[in-house]
Amino acid sequence: MSEALTPVGVFGGTFNPVHYGHLRSALELTERLELDHLRLMPCATPPHREVPLCDARQRAEMVELAVRDEPQLRCDTRELDREGVSYTILSLEELRLELGAGHSLCLVMGCDALLKLDSWHRWEELLTVAHIVVIARPGWHFPDTGQVADWLASHHTSDRQILNTRAFGSVLIEELRPLAISSTEIRELLQSGRSVRYLLPEPVLDYIESRQLYQ
């Protein structure tokens, strides 16, 4: 019988700024899927949206502050060190080489990202290096026609144990408690001079205020 794999998660995003919605989802998934750890990976140059006005290094520093006291969560800054557009497939390929054969790799994404997955760079290759874990929220509907729908039907599984037996290749859908916080809302509150306390960790708020970000 082959030895069980140790799953590692990756949760990418602009984190502009990181908040409790990101962090609670990350921690719940880490515990539910029994991940060794989950890496929050700030995107430096997003391919599907405008480059955030907040510098990528500052966004990464806020993530590092947010996870510094939680051993199951880490900040992965590899996309800040790579020139050009931050394509997820490149980061996954790097991680696959680093982790080796003893780990499975899980890319975490939201329902909104799944709906647009066929616009991602080399999207059909994602499952050749990682599993995909989709965070399902109330009210979201998965596609029932088209390329993504066919792809989902071919690869979806409800068996979480596959993360311990295969290194890549499957799609899991996990329903998490809704925590209706958005980075957009936080930026708008800050721009209007209102408080964002209790929406994000105190060290992140101190960082934002000391540098007068999002003013």
N, C-alpha and C positions, 0 to 999 in steps of 0.2 A: 504494500500500500504506500502510495507516495506521501511525502511529508506535507502537512498543511502549509499553505502560503500565508504570509502576513500582509493584510491589505493596508495600503496607504492612500489617503484621499488628497485631492487637489481641488481647491475652490477659487476660480479666477474671477476677476472683476476690477472695475476702476477703483472701488472703495473710496468714493469721493464725497464725503468721508465714510470710513467704516463706522458701523453702528450696531446696536444690540440685535437688530434683525439678522444681520450677517452672522454675528457671533453665536447667537442662540441656535440658529439653524446648524452651524458648523459643529457645535458641541453635541447637539442632539444626534446628528448623523454619526459622529465619531463613536458615541456610546451605543447607538442602535445597531450599527454595522460592525462594531467591535474593531474599529480601525486602530492600527498602531499609533497613528497621528493623522491630522489633517492640516494641509498647508494652504494658507490664504496667499494667493499669488497676485499681487497688484499688476495690472496691465499698464505698460508704459505708453504705448501708442495704439489705441483700440482701432481695429479695422472697420467697425460698423457704426461708429459715432464720432463726434468731434473730440479732439484731444482736450481733456479737462484743463481748465484754467489753473487749477492747483497742480503744482509741479509733482511729477511722478515720485520723486524721492521723498517729498513731504507726505504724500499719500501712503507710501511704504512705511515711513517712520511712525505714522499714526497707527497703522496695522500692528507694527512691532510693539508699540505702547499698549495696544488693546489686548494682545495675547501674551504679554510677558509673564503673567502670573498663572497661566493655564498651560500645563505641560503637554496636553493633548493637541494643542493648536500651535502652529508655527507660521512665521512669515517667510515666504520664498520670494526673493527679489531678482530672480534670474532674468525676467523680462526687462528689467531696468538696465541690465548690463549688455543687452543684445541690441544692435542697431536695427533700424527699420521697424516695420509694422509688427506688433506683438501677436503672432499667430500661435494659437493654442497647440496645434499639432507639433510644432517645433519644440515647445516646452515639454510636452509629453514624451517625445522621442528622447530628449536629454534625460528626463527623469527615469525612463525605462532603462537606459544604459547604466545610470547611477545605481538604481535599486537592485538590478540583477534578477536572477531567476527565483529568488526566494520570496519575492513580494508580488502581490497583485496591485494594480494601480487603478484608482477610481476618480474619474473626472466628475465633479459636482456641477450641475447647472440648474437654472430655473426653467419653468414651463415656457416663459417668453423666449428664452434662448433656443429651446428645443423646436419651437415653431419656425424659427428662422435658420435652423441648422444647415439646410442645404445651400445657404449663402456663405457658409464658413469655408475658409481655405482648406482644401483637401479633407473635407468633412467625412467622406466615405472611408478614410483611413484611420479615423479616430479609434475605432474598435479594434484595430490591429495592434494597438499599443496600450489600451486602457479599457476598463469598463466605464459606462456612463451611469451616473446616479442622478435622476431628475427629481427635483423638489416640487411636489404637487401642492398647489394651494386651492382653497375653496373657490369655485367658480371658473376654474380653468378647464378648457376642453382640449384634448389632444387631437391632432389631425386624423381624419378618417379617410382621406384621399390624398394622392400625390406621393412623391418620392419619400418624404419623411415618414408618412403613414406606412408605406410598404416596408421601409427600413425598420421602423418600430415593431411592426408585426413579426418580422423575421428574427429580431434579437431580444425582445422583451422577455424577462423572466421575473417571477415572484420569489425565487429561491435565493435568499441572501447568502446561503452557504457557498454559492458559486464563487464568491469573492475569496474563499479559502481554498478553492480547488482549481480555479483557472486564473491566469494572470491578466486576462483581458477578454473582450469579445461580447459582453452582455450588457443589457440595459435594465436597470432597476428603477422603479418609480416609488418614491417614498413620500407619504403624506406627513407633513409636519404641522405643528400648531401655528396658526397665523399670528404674526407679530407685525402689525401694519405700520412699519417705519420705512421711510425711503430717504436715500441720500438727497434726492431732489427737494423733498420737504424740508430737510435740515438746512440745506443751502438757502432756501427761500426764507426760512425763519431767521437765519443769521443776517441775511441781507436786509430784512425789515427791522432788525434790532430786537427781535424777540428771543426768549430763552429756549435753548435746546437741551437743557439739563434733563437727565433721566432718559434721553433717547440714545445716548452713546456713553462710553466709559469716561469717567472723570479725567483721567490723564489725557485722553484725546481732546476733550473740551478745553483743558488747560493749554494744550499745544495750539489749538485753533485760536484761542483768545490771545495767547502771548505773541503770535505771529500775525494776528489780525487777518486770518484767512476768511474767504467768502464774504468779505464786507462789501 
